[in-house]
Amino acid sequence: MAAGKEIRTKIKSVENTRKITKAMEMVAASKMRKAQDRMKSARPYAEKIARVATHLAYAHPEYKHPFVIARDNVKRVGLIVVTSDKGLCGGLNTNAFRLVVNQMKQWEAAGVGIDVTPIGNKGLGFMQRLGASVVSQLTGLGDTPHMDKLIGPVKIMLDAYLEGRIDGLYLVYNRFVNTMKQEPTLTKLLPLSKQEDTEEASLKTHWDYIYEPDAKPVVDAMLMRYIESLVYQAVAENIACEQSARMVAMKSASDNAKNVIGELKLVYNKTRQAAITKELSEIVAGAAAV
């Protein structure tokens, strides 16, 4: 029964693995609810400030911030890539990396240089293996993102844009659709683009503001809040996607382990029955010989 002992050992090993994946599934489900609530509560603010910032592109104030001035000759761009710190979340990070690689190939084909700011340990490792130009980084965010940690690496990109070292800034993250679906998304942060939808197309000649006390500090502060809110929202969305993808992946792993255990038990029972049959045959043969 040496083979039977090996099968029993495999069954025990798979059962232990299933206990771990089941526990991870329950932990991810608990964290997913909190991450979804945080993400949904941040969405209205992010959408509203993005709309106000877009209206500035239509306005004609006495002060034009560099963030709203389009540049004709784009020689170098900045790319902020939001990923998870940990793995075991299915193809979440792989889908985002595929989008990043395709976009980087298009820029390189056009002769555009790329500076990268990875947020998340997985993104940092991928960019280092890719040989990308990493100008800033952020890892170890945890389950709750904090703005004071996020704005430091992002400000390096904003300073590079203001100084003219990059001519555009883009953001890649996973957008939460539902528990089973997460979409990798590429968003243009700078310069602010004019969104020609029906309402704004009809009102684009009417966007004007009265600033008190002065346009410069108001616009500067508002556009900084705009960048902060979009980056924070992207990180919150990605964390919600990470927990959802991990819960689904661990559930799939637990189900697969259950199937493997069933198949191993079937093989074990067949092996045990064959051994019993062999022993009975030997006993019967011995008795007949006597």
N, C-alpha and C positions, 0 to 999 in steps of 0.2 A: 504493500500500500504506500510505497514511496511516492508514486504519482498522486495518490489521494492526499497525502500530507502537503505536497507542493500546492495543490489546488486549494486546500483549506487555508494555507498561508496567503495565497493571492486573494481569496475571498475576504479574509480579515483585513488585508491591506486596502482593498477597494472600499470596504465598509468604513474604515477610518478616514479615508479621503472624502467619502460622501458626507461624513459628519462635519468635516471642515468646510466643504463647499456649501452645505446646508446652513451652517452658522454664518458664513460670509454672505449668503443670500439674504438672511434675515437682518443682518447688520446694514447691508446696502439698502434694503427696503425702508428701514427706519431713517437712515440718513437721506434717502431720496425724497421723502416727504418734506423734511426741513429744507432741503436744497430747492425744491420746487416752490415752496412758499416764499423763500428769499428771492428767487428769480422772478416770480410773478409780481411780488410787491415792488420790485425795482423797475419793471417794464414801463409803467405809466410815466414815471419821471424821465426815463431815458428817451422815450418816444416824444414827449413834449419838448424837452430841451433840444433834441435833434431837429424838431420842426422849427423852433425859434431860431436855431443856428442857421438852418437852411434859408429862412426868410431874410437873414442878413445879406445873403448873396444877391437878393433882389433890391435891398435897400440902397439908398444913396446918401449915406451920412457924410459928415465932414471928416470922418476918420475911417480909413480902410485898414483892417487888420491883415497882416500877411497871410493868415490862414484862409482868407476868402479871395485871395488874388491867385488866379490860375497862372501857371508857368508854361510857356510854349515849348521850350526845349527841355525835355526830361532826360537827364543823364544818369541819375541814381535815385533809387527809391528805398524807403524803409518798410520793413515787414515785421509786424508783431504777431507771433504765433502762440496761441493759447492751447495748451495740452494739459494732461493730468500728470501728477507726480508719481502715481502708482499704476501698475498694469492690471491684468485680469479683468479688463473691461471690454472684451471682444475686439471688434475692428474699429473702435471709436477713434483712436489716435491714428491708425493706419489710413482711414478715410481722409482725415485732415492733412496728413502728410502727402497723400496722393494729389490733393488739390494744390498744396504748396509747391510740390515738384513741377506740376504742369504749368503753374503760373510763373515759376522761376525760369523754366525753359523758354517761355514766351518772351520774358524780359531779356534774357541772355541772348536770344536770337535777334532782338532789336538793339543790342548793344547797350543795354541799361544795367548799371551796377546795382547790387542789392546789399543792404545792411539788415541784419536780423536781430530781433529781440525775442528770444523764446521765454515764455512764461510756463513753467512746469518742467519737471525733471526729464520726462520723456521727450519733449520738444528740444531741450538742450542737448541731450545725447544724440538725437537724430541730426541736428544741425552740425554738431561737431564731427560726426561721421561723414556728413555730406561735404564738409570742408567749407561751410558758409562763413561769411564775415559776421561774427557775433559781437555786437558793440555793447550790449547789456543783457542781463538775464535775471530771472527771479524763480526760485524753487522753494519748496516747503511751504506752500500757501495754507495747507490744511483744508478742513471742511468749510471754514468760514473765511471768505476773502476780506481783507482790510485795505481801505483806500490808501492809508499811509505807506503800506508796503508796495502797492501797485504803482503809485505815481512816480517813484524814484527812477526805475528803469525806463518808464515811458517818457519821462522828462528829458532823458538823453536824446531820444528820437525827436522830441519837439524842439529842443535846442539846435539839433542838427538841421531841422527844417528852417528854423528862423535864420540860421547862419548860412543857409544856402548849400549845405553839404549834401542834402537830399532834396528832391523836388516833388516827392509825393509820399504819403504814409498810408499803409494798408493794414488791415486787421483780419486774421484768420482764426476762426473758432467754430465749435460745434453748436448749432442752434437747436434748442429743445423744441420738438414738435409734439411728441407724446412719449409714453414709456417705451414703446417699441421702435420709435423712429427718431433719429437725430441727424440733422443735415449739416455737413461742413459748409461754412459760409465765408466768403471773401467780401469784406466791406472796405470802402475807400473812406479814410478819415480826413485826409488833407490832400489838396485844398478842398474846401467845401464845394460840392457840386450842386448845380441847380436841378431840382427835380421837377420836370415839366408835367405835373399832373393837371387835371382839369381845373381844380380850384386855384392852384398857385399860378397857372398860366393866365387865368383871368384876372388875378390880383397882383401880378408881378410889378405893375407900374405903380401900385399903391402902397408897397411896403416902405414905410418911413417911420422913424422913431424920434422922439424928443428925449434927449439924455440929460440927466441931472445928477451930479453937477457938470460932468464932462463925459464925452463919448469914449475917450480912450480907456479910463479905468473900468467903465461898465462893460465895454466890448471885450477887453482883455480878460476880465474875470469870468464873463459868461462863456466865452469860448474855451477857457481852461476847464470850467465845469462840464462843458460839452464833451471834451476829450475824456475827462475822468469818468463821466457817467457811461460812455460807450465802452470803455475798457472794463469798468466794473461790471457792467451788464454782460459783457462777453464772458468774463470769468465766472460769473454766477450761472450763466446758461451752461457753460462747459462743465461746471461741477454737477449741476442737475443731470446733464447728459451722462457724465461719468458714473454716477450712482445708479442711474437707470440701466445703463449698459452692463454694469457689473452685476446688478441683480439678475438681469436676464441671462448673462453668461454663467453665473453660478447656478441658476436654476437648470439651465441646460446641462451643466456638468453633473449636477445631482441626478437628473433624470438618466443621463448616460451611464453613470455609475450604478444606478439601480438596474438598468438593463444588463450591464456587464456582470453584476452579482447574480442575476437570474440565470444567465448563460453559464457561468462558472458552476453554480449549484447543479444545473442540469448535467454538465460534464462530470462533476463529482459523483452524482448519483449513478450515472451510467458506469463510471469506473468502479465504484463500490459494488454495484450489482454484478459486474463482470468478475470481480475478484471473488465474490461469494459463490457465484456459479462455478468458477474454476475449482474452488475448494470442495464444493459438493461433488463435483465430477471426480476429483481425486479420491475422495472418501468412498464413493460408490465403486470406483475402479479397484481400490484396495480391498474392499469387502468382497467383491466378486472374485478377486484373485485368491483370497483365502478360502 
